[in-house]
Amino acid sequence: MTLNYNDIQLPGKNILIVEDDIPSIKYYETLLKSTGANVTVFRNGKDFVDFITHNSGKIDLVFMDFLVPLVNGIECIRILRKDRKKVPVLMITAYASEQSKTESFLAGCNEYILKPIYPEKIVEMLEKYLIPQRSATAV
């Protein structure tokens, strides 16, 4: 059963958005801030890389666009993975090619999601990566 995004509460979770498209940023921010999560936006890859290399704070999830200015999404993921191997990264892109998908997974993304991304998919990803699952009990 999937929760309504208004029902998901993520206080204390730190979500980073790396995206240069303003409507996309506002869309993600609206959905994510309604959960109580801390949301930080980077409009280019260089600012994201500077942040992760100079800030050792906890990162719970990254929304990454494939093509962002200055440092692309693939390189951002590679740099993130040097020190933070377990942070979930969602590559959210309009690029439907197998090559870009393969590059993204090789760089270390956890999910490759094509735009447009609907609220139900965002809820599914938040549940998957940020809400502890109850362990299944053996029958």
N, C-alpha and C positions, 0 to 999 in steps of 0.2 A: 504494500500500500504506500503510495506516495503522498507526502504531506503537501499542503498548500504552502507556498513560500512565506505567507504571513505567519504560519505556525512554526517555522524553523527559527530557533533562537541560537545565535552563535556569539554571545558576548565573550570578549577576550580572544577571539580568533582574528588573526591578521591576514588579510587577503590583499594581494598586490595585483594591480591591473596594469598591463603594458599594452597600450593602445593609442593610436593617434587620431582615430575617427571620433569626433566629439559626440555625435548621436549614440555611438556604441558605448562610449564612456558613461554618458548620462544614463543609459539603459542599465548597464551593469551596476553602476552606483546605486540607482534607485532600488533595484532588487536586493543587492547585497547589504546596503545600509539598513533596510527594513528588518534584517535579521539581528541587528545589534553588533555585527562584526566591525572591526576597524578596517577601513578601506583606504589604500594609498594608491594613487594613480601616477603613472609615468607616461608621458606623451612621446618619449623616444627611448631607444634602447640604452643610450649612453647614461641617461639619468638613472635608469634601473640598475645598470652595472655599477655605477658609482655608489648607489645606495647599498647594494648587497655586499660590496667589497669594503665599505666603511661602517657597516651596521651589523652587529652580531645578534640583533634581536630575532625573536621567533617569527618565522613565516609559516603560515599554515596552508596556504594555497596561492597559486599564481595563475592569473588569466593572461595568456600571452598571444599577441597577434603575430602572424608570420612575418609580415612586412611592416616594420616600424622604422622610423628614421634613425640614422647615425649608426646604430648597431642592430642588425636584424634579429628576429625572434630566435632563429636557430643558434646564433652565436650567444645570445643572452642565456639560453638554456644551457649551453656548454659551459659558460662561465659560472652559472649558478651551480651546476652539478659538480664543479671542482671541490666545493666545500659543503654543499647542502644536497646530499644525494637522495634524501628521502622526502623532500618537499614536493607535493604533487603539483604538476604543471599541466594546465589545460591549454593546448594550442587551439585557438579559435580563429578560423581563417576562411577566406572566400576561395582559397586555392584548392581545387579538387584533384590536382594531379597526384598520381601515385608517387612521383619523385619527391614532391614536397612533403607528402605524408611519410614516406620512408626516411627522408632527412630529419624530420621532426622526431620520429621515434628513435633514430640513431643518436640524436642529440640528447635524448632523455625525457621527452614529454611522456605523460601518462595517458593522455587522451588527445585525439585529433578530431576536432568538431568543426563541421562546416557551418558558415553563416548562411542564413540567419539562425541564431540559436534562440529557441523559444524558452519561456520561463520554466516549463516542465523539465526541460533538459538541464537547465541551471540547477533546479531543485534536486534533480537526480544526482548531479555531480556533487552538490553540497552534502547531500545525504551520504553518498559513497565515500567521500574523502574527509568529511569533518564531523560526522555524527557517529560516535562509537556504536558498532553493531553488537547486539547481544549474541554471544556464541551459541551456535546451534547445539542442542543437546541430543545425544545419541538415543535412538528409540530402542 
